Structures are given as structure tokens and as C-alpha cells.
């Protein structure tokens, strides 16, 4: 039988484990093995598999070595076959149509801040999912627990993204961005000069989530009034379950509770301001966030808001979580033409530039 690509199979297994919210050590086992094999000539990998010496490599264990041997024998690895067989249920028609209409993802993280994978891996996973673009939105400097990017690091990242884009398949590109903290006074946690250079700016509240209603409302309205803000991220800050296994992020080191209630703010005033200023409201697809709740999605829709259905992905497999946001958006009657990431990249960029 013709040999399969064992590195591709290992990466596919890691992707499916991430999408299924499995534990970090399982994902890391397959990504580490793929990385170790990618550094060797194909002939050496085949010889090690033949002689049973794959496990002598750092990062390759018994399970991953067995997968490699099965791939080289031309067989779909049993581990991969089982994952594919238990992927889950299909989307209903409305959610599937909305998912098909999406051209990109406007909220993603890399290992430059609190994500687990390099920018290149995130981009290639987005390509495989059929995206036309992905917006890289690593955290801003105030969020030290998430290794937020200082101004200098963000400038370096912009240069790095330009270089990566030159090597990516034609028709796909990484758009520059940031998930900028909305500070206590509503200002944004990065310089105006850098925010103006970015393609898309997502603004989120990560601190003071229990502020009283009037204070939180003023804070959010001030941020929405900033011409650099394009998308209001996970607006209630709620957590409906514990953070998925293997995902690092703000608050983990501070012993985040398993769940967290919604921040209290005047939703009608905030959504009216978003509609007036042209700021899109994020429908965050992370299973532990489901933010905003459906009742607020409906209020934002009635207010005339645009939306962005984003994954807030911190690993390649999580880029396929848009299905969850699409399900919730479809249940609330959100039409595709009100979702900014159904637009081609040029229209998205024009929208962001026009706002500024």
C-alpha cells in the first residue's frame, strides 16, 4: 500500500483533539511527535519505524510511534479513525449556511501571547478550514498574565506577519490585529499610532468585571466611542463552564473559578452605541464563554448591530469552533449580511479603515 504522510496524520489528530476540547498532554504528545519527525529526512523516519527506534526520539512515545508505523504502512491510524468516527453531529441547515458564508475569523491568538501554537500553524489550519483570512489578535500589554504584547513586541509581530504572508498560499492572508484591553476609564491599552496601523481591533474587558452597572456602562461606551475599536469582544465576560483543558489564558494563575456571571451594564445603551458607531458585536464561539447569551444577541440584532462570529482560538483545532457561534447566531435569527466576517478581506479592511 502507498504510504500516508505520518506528520500530516499526527497533526490532524492534534487538531481533532483540540477541537474536541481534550486535555493538553494529549494534544502536546501528537504535536511534539510531528515536530520531531519534521526535523528528520523521510528515509530516516521510515527506517526508525521499520527497526522500532522511533521512541528513541525526544517527543515520540509508544502511541505516536504506532500511529506513524500505521501511516507508513498506508493505513489510516486507528487513533485518527476513532476520532473521525466520533466527531459529533452535523449543523442544522440555518447554522450550516451561516458557517459556509464565513470567510475568516477576526479573533485568534498565537504563542506570541497566551496561545499555544506559532502564527504559521494557526494560519495553515485556517487555510485547511477554507478560510480566506484570519485576524491575529494577541493580547495588549496590560494583560501580563497572558504575555500581552508591548508596543515593541507588537511592531516585531507586524514585521513577522508580513514575512509569513509572503510564504502562505495565494488567496489567503493573515490580517494584523489585537485584542486590546478596555481599561477602567474606557481607554484602549495600546498607542493610537499602533492601533492605527492594525487591520482590525477587537476590544475586550478583562478586569473589573464585577464593576457596578453605571461604571461598566460608561467604560464600554467610552471604548465604543474610540475610532480605533472595530469589534466589541465577549461583552459580558461570563464563563458558563471551566476553561477547556489545555488552554492558557487570563486568570488561570489566579485560580479562576469554574464559572463566572455576566458583567452588569446597560445593554440597550451599549448596543445602540455600537450600531451608531459601526462597531460589531462579537459572538464568541468558545464553548466555555457562549458570550453574549442569546437574549443579548437578539437585543443587539434589534438595535441594528453588526456582528463578528469569532472563535477566540488559542490553538489550531479551536479554529473550527465557529460552528458553535453559528448555531447560536442562527437560533437568534442573525442574517449573514449582518456578520462582518462573511465579507471578503478587502471589504472588511475598507470597513475598518472607514470607521477610523
Secondary structure, DSSP 8 states (H G I E B T S, - for coil): -----HHHHHHHHHHHHHHTT--HHHHHHHHHHHHHHHTS-HHHHHHHHHHT-GGGSTT--HHHHHHHHHHHTT---HHHHHHHHT------HHHHHHHHH--EEEEE--TTTT-SS-HHHHHHHHHHTT-SEEEE--BBTT-GGGT-B-HHHHHHHHHHHHHHHHHS-TT-EEEEEEEEEB-TTS-BSS-HHHHHHSSEEEEE--S-TT--HHHHHHHHHHHHTSTT--EE-STT--BSS---TT---TTGGGT--S-B------HHHHHHHHHHHT-EEEEE--TTT-BS-HHHHHHHHHHT--EEEE--BSSGGGGGGHHHHHHHHHHTT--GGGBGGGS-HHHHHHHHHHH-
